[in-house]
């Protein structure tokens, strides 16, 4: 998946650092998804069921802003 833009989910980062700086896990299972615009998103398989971070950001942008009354 050659790409210039790679999004790494925060859950992946937390699992890499879970054992500290010097005791990194020897293996970690991830799911990489390439989108049509060339961006690759890396998530944990369990977190992928909740939905893509890119999809969640797109939904937030599409929602009208809340009124502050």
mmCIF file as gemmi writes it, N, C-alpha and C atoms, coordinates in Angstrom:
data_model
loop_
_atom_site.group_PDB
_atom_site.id
_atom_site.type_symbol
_atom_site.label_atom_id
_atom_site.label_alt_id
_atom_site.label_comp_id
_atom_site.label_asym_id
_atom_site.label_entity_id
_atom_site.label_seq_id
_atom_site.pdbx_PDB_ins_code
_atom_site.Cartn_x
_atom_site.Cartn_y
_atom_site.Cartn_z
_atom_site.occupancy
_atom_site.B_iso_or_equiv
_atom_site.pdbx_formal_charge
_atom_site.auth_seq_id
_atom_site.auth_asym_id
_atom_site.pdbx_PDB_model_num
ATOM 1 N N . UNK Axp A 1 ? 0.839 -1.185 0 1 0 ? 1 A 1
ATOM 2 C CA . UNK Axp A 1 ? 0 0 0 1 0 ? 1 A 1
ATOM 3 C C . UNK Axp A 1 ? 0.881 1.245 0 1 0 ? 1 A 1
ATOM 4 N N . UNK Axp A 2 ? 1.426 1.561 -1.111 1 0 ? 2 A 1
ATOM 5 C CA . UNK Axp A 2 ? 2.265 2.75 -1.198 1 0 ? 2 A 1
ATOM 6 C C . UNK Axp A 2 ? 1.378 3.975 -1.053 1 0 ? 2 A 1
ATOM 7 N N . UNK Axp A 3 ? 1.711 4.795 -0.072 1 0 ? 3 A 1
ATOM 8 C CA . UNK Axp A 3 ? 0.924 6.001 0.157 1 0 ? 3 A 1
ATOM 9 C C . UNK Axp A 3 ? 1.766 7.026 0.894 1 0 ? 3 A 1
ATOM 10 N N . UNK Axp A 4 ? 1.491 8.276 0.63 1 0 ? 4 A 1
ATOM 11 C CA . UNK Axp A 4 ? 2.151 9.37 1.332 1 0 ? 4 A 1
ATOM 12 C C . UNK Axp A 4 ? 1.418 9.701 2.63 1 0 ? 4 A 1
ATOM 13 N N . UNK Axp A 5 ? 0.103 9.5 2.636 1 0 ? 5 A 1
ATOM 14 C CA . UNK Axp A 5 ? -0.723 9.839 3.803 1 0 ? 5 A 1
ATOM 15 C C . UNK Axp A 5 ? -1.163 8.565 4.509 1 0 ? 5 A 1
ATOM 16 N N . UNK Axp A 6 ? -0.725 8.418 5.758 1 0 ? 6 A 1
ATOM 17 C CA . UNK Axp A 6 ? -1.106 7.263 6.562 1 0 ? 6 A 1
ATOM 18 C C . UNK Axp A 6 ? -1.661 7.771 7.884 1 0 ? 6 A 1
ATOM 19 N N . UNK Axp A 7 ? -2.868 7.359 8.231 1 0 ? 7 A 1
ATOM 20 C CA . UNK Axp A 7 ? -3.507 7.731 9.489 1 0 ? 7 A 1
ATOM 21 C C . UNK Axp A 7 ? -3.412 6.538 10.426 1 0 ? 7 A 1
ATOM 22 N N . UNK Axp A 8 ? -2.784 6.722 11.571 1 0 ? 8 A 1
ATOM 23 C CA . UNK Axp A 8 ? -2.687 5.663 12.571 1 0 ? 8 A 1
ATOM 24 C C . UNK Axp A 8 ? -3.634 6.014 13.709 1 0 ? 8 A 1
ATOM 25 N N . UNK Axp A 9 ? -4.552 5.118 13.994 1 0 ? 9 A 1
ATOM 26 C CA . UNK Axp A 9 ? -5.546 5.348 15.04 1 0 ? 9 A 1
ATOM 27 C C . UNK Axp A 9 ? -4.871 5.39 16.407 1 0 ? 9 A 1
ATOM 28 N N . UNK Axp A 10 ? -5.457 6.123 17.317 1 0 ? 10 A 1
ATOM 29 C CA . UNK Axp A 10 ? -4.875 6.259 18.659 1 0 ? 10 A 1
ATOM 30 C C . UNK Axp A 10 ? -4.856 4.929 19.415 1 0 ? 10 A 1
ATOM 31 N N . UNK Axp A 11 ? -5.797 4.029 19.122 1 0 ? 11 A 1
ATOM 32 C CA . UNK Axp A 11 ? -5.793 2.724 19.8 1 0 ? 11 A 1
ATOM 33 C C . UNK Axp A 11 ? -4.579 1.895 19.392 1 0 ? 11 A 1
ATOM 34 N N . UNK Axp A 12 ? -4.131 2.032 18.152 1 0 ? 12 A 1
ATOM 35 C CA . UNK Axp A 12 ? -2.926 1.34 17.697 1 0 ? 12 A 1
ATOM 36 C C . UNK Axp A 12 ? -1.714 1.897 18.431 1 0 ? 12 A 1
ATOM 37 N N . UNK Axp A 13 ? -1.642 3.202 18.542 1 0 ? 13 A 1
ATOM 38 C CA . UNK Axp A 13 ? -0.535 3.841 19.244 1 0 ? 13 A 1
ATOM 39 C C . UNK Axp A 13 ? -0.498 3.412 20.708 1 0 ? 13 A 1
ATOM 40 N N . UNK Axp A 14 ? -1.647 3.386 21.366 1 0 ? 14 A 1
ATOM 41 C CA . UNK Axp A 14 ? -1.705 2.988 22.778 1 0 ? 14 A 1
ATOM 42 C C . UNK Axp A 14 ? -1.29 1.533 22.971 1 0 ? 14 A 1
ATOM 43 N N . UNK Axp A 15 ? -1.678 0.654 22.045 1 0 ? 15 A 1
ATOM 44 C CA . UNK Axp A 15 ? -1.293 -0.748 22.187 1 0 ? 15 A 1
ATOM 45 C C . UNK Axp A 15 ? 0.2 -0.945 21.943 1 0 ? 15 A 1
ATOM 46 N N . UNK Axp A 16 ? 0.8 -0.137 21.081 1 0 ? 16 A 1
ATOM 47 C CA . UNK Axp A 16 ? 2.251 -0.227 20.871 1 0 ? 16 A 1
ATOM 48 C C . UNK Axp A 16 ? 3.017 0.206 22.113 1 0 ? 16 A 1
ATOM 49 N N . UNK Axp A 17 ? 2.521 1.222 22.801 1 0 ? 17 A 1
ATOM 50 C CA . UNK Axp A 17 ? 3.196 1.754 23.987 1 0 ? 17 A 1
ATOM 51 C C . UNK Axp A 17 ? 2.722 1.096 25.281 1 0 ? 17 A 1
ATOM 52 N N . UNK Axp A 18 ? 1.865 0.084 25.209 1 0 ? 18 A 1
ATOM 53 C CA . UNK Axp A 18 ? 1.256 -0.505 26.403 1 0 ? 18 A 1
ATOM 54 C C . UNK Axp A 18 ? 2.275 -1.113 27.368 1 0 ? 18 A 1
ATOM 55 N N . UNK Axp A 19 ? 3.369 -1.633 26.867 1 0 ? 19 A 1
ATOM 56 C CA . UNK Axp A 19 ? 4.374 -2.263 27.732 1 0 ? 19 A 1
ATOM 57 C C . UNK Axp A 19 ? 5.569 -1.359 28.006 1 0 ? 19 A 1
ATOM 58 N N . UNK Axp A 20 ? 5.48 -0.13 27.572 1 0 ? 20 A 1
ATOM 59 C CA . UNK Axp A 20 ? 6.562 0.808 27.828 1 0 ? 20 A 1
ATOM 60 C C . UNK Axp A 20 ? 7.466 1.012 26.627 1 0 ? 20 A 1
ATOM 61 N N . UNK Axp A 21 ? 8.488 1.786 26.847 1 0 ? 21 A 1
ATOM 62 C CA . UNK Axp A 21 ? 9.391 2.185 25.776 1 0 ? 21 A 1
ATOM 63 C C . UNK Axp A 21 ? 10.291 1.047 25.3 1 0 ? 21 A 1
ATOM 64 N N . UNK Axp A 22 ? 10.728 0.185 26.201 1 0 ? 22 A 1
ATOM 65 C CA . UNK Axp A 22 ? 11.712 -0.832 25.85 1 0 ? 22 A 1
ATOM 66 C C . UNK Axp A 22 ? 11.128 -2.224 25.652 1 0 ? 22 A 1
ATOM 67 N N . UNK Axp A 23 ? 9.915 -2.482 26.08 1 0 ? 23 A 1
ATOM 68 C CA . UNK Axp A 23 ? 9.291 -3.803 25.958 1 0 ? 23 A 1
ATOM 69 C C . UNK Axp A 23 ? 8.136 -3.768 24.966 1 0 ? 23 A 1
ATOM 70 N N . UNK Axp A 24 ? 8.414 -3.374 23.747 1 0 ? 24 A 1
ATOM 71 C CA . UNK Axp A 24 ? 7.356 -3.265 22.749 1 0 ? 24 A 1
ATOM 72 C C . UNK Axp A 24 ? 6.877 -4.663 22.349 1 0 ? 24 A 1
ATOM 73 N N . UNK Axp A 25 ? 5.588 -4.807 21.994 1 0 ? 25 A 1
ATOM 74 C CA . UNK Axp A 25 ? 5.077 -6.108 21.575 1 0 ? 25 A 1
ATOM 75 C C . UNK Axp A 25 ? 5.776 -6.578 20.302 1 0 ? 25 A 1
ATOM 76 N N . UNK Axp A 26 ? 6.052 -7.86 20.209 1 0 ? 26 A 1
ATOM 77 C CA . UNK Axp A 26 ? 6.726 -8.376 19.023 1 0 ? 26 A 1
ATOM 78 C C . UNK Axp A 26 ? 5.79 -8.434 17.824 1 0 ? 26 A 1
ATOM 79 N N . UNK Axp A 27 ? 4.493 -8.588 18.078 1 0 ? 27 A 1
ATOM 80 C CA . UNK Axp A 27 ? 3.5 -8.602 17.006 1 0 ? 27 A 1
ATOM 81 C C . UNK Axp A 27 ? 2.266 -7.842 17.449 1 0 ? 27 A 1
ATOM 82 N N . UNK Axp A 28 ? 1.65 -7.233 16.486 1 0 ? 28 A 1
ATOM 83 C CA . UNK Axp A 28 ? 0.365 -6.588 16.73 1 0 ? 28 A 1
ATOM 84 C C . UNK Axp A 28 ? -0.445 -6.715 15.441 1 0 ? 28 A 1
ATOM 85 N N . UNK Axp A 29 ? -1.68 -7.099 15.584 1 0 ? 29 A 1
ATOM 86 C CA . UNK Axp A 29 ? -2.543 -7.282 14.42 1 0 ? 29 A 1
ATOM 87 C C . UNK Axp A 29 ? -3.272 -5.968 14.144 1 0 ? 29 A 1
ATOM 88 N N . UNK Axp A 30 ? -3.196 -5.505 12.911 1 0 ? 30 A 1
ATOM 89 C CA . UNK Axp A 30 ? -3.843 -4.255 12.514 1 0 ? 30 A 1
ATOM 90 C C . UNK Axp A 30 ? -4.634 -4.473 11.233 1 0 ? 30 A 1
ATOM 91 N N . UNK Axp A 31 ? -5.52 -3.554 10.968 1 0 ? 31 A 1
ATOM 92 C CA . UNK Axp A 31 ? -6.275 -3.552 9.712 1 0 ? 31 A 1
ATOM 93 C C . UNK Axp A 31 ? -5.955 -2.249 8.997 1 0 ? 31 A 1
ATOM 94 N N . UNK Axp A 32 ? -5.449 -2.361 7.778 1 0 ? 32 A 1
ATOM 95 C CA . UNK Axp A 32 ? -5.127 -1.188 6.971 1 0 ? 32 A 1
ATOM 96 C C . UNK Axp A 32 ? -6.156 -1.075 5.857 1 0 ? 32 A 1
ATOM 97 N N . UNK Axp A 33 ? -6.742 0.105 5.729 1 0 ? 33 A 1
ATOM 98 C CA . UNK Axp A 33 ? -7.757 0.354 4.72 1 0 ? 33 A 1
ATOM 99 C C . UNK Axp A 33 ? -7.29 1.492 3.838 1 0 ? 33 A 1
ATOM 100 N N . UNK Axp A 34 ? -7.28 1.252 2.537 1 0 ? 34 A 1
ATOM 101 C CA . UNK Axp A 34 ? -6.89 2.303 1.596 1 0 ? 34 A 1
ATOM 102 C C . UNK Axp A 34 ? -8.137 2.895 0.977 1 0 ? 34 A 1
ATOM 103 N N . UNK Axp A 35 ? -8.222 4.221 1.029 1 0 ? 35 A 1
ATOM 104 C CA . UNK Axp A 35 ? -9.374 4.92 0.481 1 0 ? 35 A 1
ATOM 105 C C . UNK Axp A 35 ? -9.084 5.378 -0.946 1 0 ? 35 A 1
ATOM 106 N N . UNK Axp A 36 ? -10.127 5.778 -1.654 1 0 ? 36 A 1
ATOM 107 C CA . UNK Axp A 36 ? -9.983 6.137 -3.062 1 0 ? 36 A 1
ATOM 108 C C . UNK Axp A 36 ? -9.075 7.343 -3.28 1 0 ? 36 A 1
ATOM 109 N N . UNK Axp A 37 ? -8.943 8.208 -2.261 1 0 ? 37 A 1
ATOM 110 C CA . UNK Axp A 37 ? -8.075 9.384 -2.412 1 0 ? 37 A 1
ATOM 111 C C . UNK Axp A 37 ? -6.629 9.081 -2.054 1 0 ? 37 A 1
ATOM 112 N N . UNK Axp A 38 ? -6.288 7.808 -1.747 1 0 ? 38 A 1
ATOM 113 C CA . UNK Axp A 38 ? -4.915 7.409 -1.498 1 0 ? 38 A 1
ATOM 114 C C . UNK Axp A 38 ? -4.509 7.37 -0.039 1 0 ? 38 A 1
ATOM 115 N N . UNK Axp A 39 ? -5.378 7.796 0.873 1 0 ? 39 A 1
ATOM 116 C CA . UNK Axp A 39 ? -5.068 7.784 2.294 1 0 ? 39 A 1
ATOM 117 C C . UNK Axp A 39 ? -5.243 6.369 2.834 1 0 ? 39 A 1
ATOM 118 N N . UNK Axp A 40 ? -4.277 5.935 3.656 1 0 ? 40 A 1
ATOM 119 C CA . UNK Axp A 40 ? -4.352 4.613 4.287 1 0 ? 40 A 1
ATOM 120 C C . UNK Axp A 40 ? -4.61 4.828 5.774 1 0 ? 40 A 1
ATOM 121 N N . UNK Axp A 41 ? -5.633 4.16 6.296 1 0 ? 41 A 1
ATOM 122 C CA . UNK Axp A 41 ? -5.974 4.254 7.708 1 0 ? 41 A 1
ATOM 123 C C . UNK Axp A 41 ? -5.632 2.929 8.385 1 0 ? 41 A 1
ATOM 124 N N . UNK Axp A 42 ? -4.884 2.998 9.499 1 0 ? 42 A 1
ATOM 125 C CA . UNK Axp A 42 ? -4.473 1.804 10.232 1 0 ? 42 A 1
ATOM 126 C C . UNK Axp A 42 ? -5.214 1.78 11.561 1 0 ? 42 A 1
ATOM 127 N N . UNK Axp A 43 ? -5.969 0.696 11.811 1 0 ? 43 A 1
ATOM 128 C CA . UNK Axp A 43 ? -6.733 0.545 13.046 1 0 ? 43 A 1
ATOM 129 C C . UNK Axp A 43 ? -6.558 -0.872 13.575 1 0 ? 43 A 1
ATOM 130 N N . UNK Axp A 44 ? -6.965 -1.087 14.812 1 0 ? 44 A 1
ATOM 131 C CA . UNK Axp A 44 ? -7.035 -2.434 15.354 1 0 ? 44 A 1
ATOM 132 C C . UNK Axp A 44 ? -8.288 -3.101 14.793 1 0 ? 44 A 1
ATOM 133 N N . UNK Axp A 45 ? -8.269 -4.416 14.586 1 0 ? 45 A 1
ATOM 134 C CA . UNK Axp A 45 ? -9.456 -5.084 14.041 1 0 ? 45 A 1
ATOM 135 C C . UNK Axp A 45 ? -10.703 -4.897 14.907 1 0 ? 45 A 1
ATOM 136 N N . UNK Axp A 46 ? -10.533 -4.852 16.237 1 0 ? 46 A 1
ATOM 137 C CA . UNK Axp A 46 ? -11.685 -4.655 17.117 1 0 ? 46 A 1
ATOM 138 C C . UNK Axp A 46 ? -12.257 -3.254 16.954 1 0 ? 46 A 1
ATOM 139 N N . UNK Axp A 47 ? -11.397 -2.273 16.776 1 0 ? 47 A 1
ATOM 140 C CA . UNK Axp A 47 ? -11.838 -0.887 16.633 1 0 ? 47 A 1
ATOM 141 C C . UNK Axp A 47 ? -12.426 -0.62 15.255 1 0 ? 47 A 1
ATOM 142 N N . UNK Axp A 48 ? -12.067 -1.43 14.271 1 0 ? 48 A 1
ATOM 143 C CA . UNK Axp A 48 ? -12.57 -1.236 12.917 1 0 ? 48 A 1
ATOM 144 C C . UNK Axp A 48 ? -14.073 -1.492 12.836 1 0 ? 48 A 1
ATOM 145 N N . UNK Axp A 49 ? -14.591 -2.319 13.722 1 0 ? 49 A 1
ATOM 146 C CA . UNK Axp A 49 ? -16.026 -2.596 13.734 1 0 ? 49 A 1
ATOM 147 C C . UNK Axp A 49 ? -16.828 -1.359 14.137 1 0 ? 49 A 1
ATOM 148 N N . UNK Axp A 50 ? -16.221 -0.472 14.915 1 0 ? 50 A 1
ATOM 149 C CA . UNK Axp A 50 ? -16.902 0.739 15.356 1 0 ? 50 A 1
ATOM 150 C C . UNK Axp A 50 ? -17.015 1.771 14.25 1 0 ? 50 A 1
ATOM 151 N N . UNK Axp A 51 ? -16.222 1.64 13.205 1 0 ? 51 A 1
ATOM 152 C CA . UNK Axp A 51 ? -16.28 2.575 12.095 1 0 ? 51 A 1
ATOM 153 C C . UNK Axp A 51 ? -14.958 3.271 11.888 1 0 ? 51 A 1
ATOM 154 N N . UNK Axp A 52 ? -14.815 3.827 10.72 1 0 ? 52 A 1
ATOM 155 C CA . UNK Axp A 52 ? -13.587 4.497 10.345 1 0 ? 52 A 1
ATOM 156 C C . UNK Axp A 52 ? -13.506 5.887 10.968 1 0 ? 52 A 1
ATOM 157 N N . UNK Axp A 53 ? -12.311 6.299 11.32 1 0 ? 53 A 1
ATOM 158 C CA . UNK Axp A 53 ? -12.106 7.644 11.857 1 0 ? 53 A 1
ATOM 159 C C . UNK Axp A 53 ? -12.441 8.671 10.789 1 0 ? 53 A 1
ATOM 160 N N . UNK Axp A 54 ? -12.075 8.375 9.557 1 0 ? 54 A 1
ATOM 161 C CA . UNK Axp A 54 ? -12.382 9.297 8.458 1 0 ? 54 A 1
ATOM 162 C C . UNK Axp A 54 ? -13.892 9.448 8.278 1 0 ? 54 A 1
ATOM 163 N N . UNK Axp A 55 ? -14.638 8.361 8.408 1 0 ? 55 A 1
ATOM 164 C CA . UNK Axp A 55 ? -16.092 8.437 8.285 1 0 ? 55 A 1
ATOM 165 C C . UNK Axp A 55 ? -16.696 9.257 9.415 1 0 ? 55 A 1
ATOM 166 N N . UNK Axp A 56 ? -16.172 9.089 10.627 1 0 ? 56 A 1
ATOM 167 C CA . UNK Axp A 56 ? -16.669 9.858 11.766 1 0 ? 56 A 1
ATOM 168 C C . UNK Axp A 56 ? -16.392 11.341 11.585 1 0 ? 56 A 1
ATOM 169 N N . UNK Axp A 57 ? -15.225 11.7 11.068 1 0 ? 57 A 1
ATOM 170 C CA . UNK Axp A 57 ? -14.91 13.101 10.821 1 0 ? 57 A 1
ATOM 171 C C . UNK Axp A 57 ? -15.812 13.688 9.735 1 0 ? 57 A 1
ATOM 172 N N . UNK Axp A 58 ? -16.092 12.895 8.712 1 0 ? 58 A 1
ATOM 173 C CA . UNK Axp A 58 ? -16.976 13.355 7.641 1 0 ? 58 A 1
ATOM 174 C C . UNK Axp A 58 ? -18.384 13.593 8.172 1 0 ? 58 A 1
ATOM 175 N N . UNK Axp A 59 ? -18.861 12.73 9.069 1 0 ? 59 A 1
ATOM 176 C CA . UNK Axp A 59 ? -20.19 12.916 9.654 1 0 ? 59 A 1
ATOM 177 C C . UNK Axp A 59 ? -20.243 14.189 10.484 1 0 ? 59 A 1
ATOM 178 N N . UNK Axp A 60 ? -19.184 14.468 11.241 1 0 ? 60 A 1
ATOM 179 C CA . UNK Axp A 60 ? -19.152 15.693 12.043 1 0 ? 60 A 1
ATOM 180 C C . UNK Axp A 60 ? -19.195 16.928 11.17 1 0 ? 60 A 1
ATOM 181 N N . UNK Axp A 61 ? -18.489 16.887 10.029 1 0 ? 61 A 1
ATOM 182 C CA . UNK Axp A 61 ? -18.479 18.045 9.13 1 0 ? 61 A 1
ATOM 183 C C . UNK Axp A 61 ? -19.839 18.258 8.483 1 0 ? 61 A 1
ATOM 184 N N . UNK Axp A 62 ? -20.567 17.174 8.205 1 0 ? 62 A 1
ATOM 185 C CA . UNK Axp A 62 ? -21.858 17.281 7.534 1 0 ? 62 A 1
ATOM 186 C C . UNK Axp A 62 ? -22.962 17.744 8.456 1 0 ? 62 A 1
ATOM 187 N N . UNK Axp A 63 ? -22.833 17.481 9.77 1 0 ? 63 A 1
ATOM 188 C CA . UNK Axp A 63 ? -23.87 17.893 10.71 1 0 ? 63 A 1
ATOM 189 C C . UNK Axp A 63 ? -23.923 19.409 10.838 1 0 ? 63 A 1
ATOM 190 N N . UNK Axp A 64 ? -25.118 19.946 10.925 1 0 ? 64 A 1
ATOM 191 C CA . UNK Axp A 64 ? -25.21 21.402 11.146 1 0 ? 64 A 1
ATOM 192 C C . UNK Axp A 64 ? -24.752 21.741 12.558 1 0 ? 64 A 1
ATOM 193 N N . UNK Axp A 65 ? -24.173 22.914 12.746 1 0 ? 65 A 1
ATOM 194 C CA . UNK Axp A 65 ? -23.709 23.278 14.086 1 0 ? 65 A 1
ATOM 195 C C . UNK Axp A 65 ? -24.873 23.442 15.05 1 0 ? 65 A 1
ATOM 196 N N . UNK Axp A 66 ? -24.611 23.13 16.318 1 0 ? 66 A 1
ATOM 197 C CA . UNK Axp A 66 ? -25.644 23.262 17.335 1 0 ? 66 A 1
ATOM 198 C C . UNK Axp A 66 ? -25.868 24.721 17.66 1 0 ? 66 A 1
ATOM 199 N N . UNK Axp A 67 ? -27.101 25.052 17.932 1 0 ? 67 A 1
ATOM 200 C CA . UNK Axp A 67 ? -27.392 26.431 18.332 1 0 ? 67 A 1
ATOM 201 C C . UNK Axp A 67 ? -27.111 26.577 19.828 1 0 ? 67 A 1
ATOM 202 N N . UNK Axp A 68 ? -26.48 27.665 20.197 1 0 ? 68 A 1
ATOM 203 C CA . UNK Axp A 68 ? -26.118 27.903 21.596 1 0 ? 68 A 1
ATOM 204 C C . UNK Axp A 68 ? -27.063 28.934 22.189 1 0 ? 68 A 1
ATOM 205 N N . UNK Axp A 69 ? -28.255 28.486 22.515 1 0 ? 69 A 1
ATOM 206 C CA . UNK Axp A 69 ? -29.24 29.401 23.09 1 0 ? 69 A 1
ATOM 207 C C . UNK Axp A 69 ? -29.453 29.139 24.544 1 0 ? 69 A 1
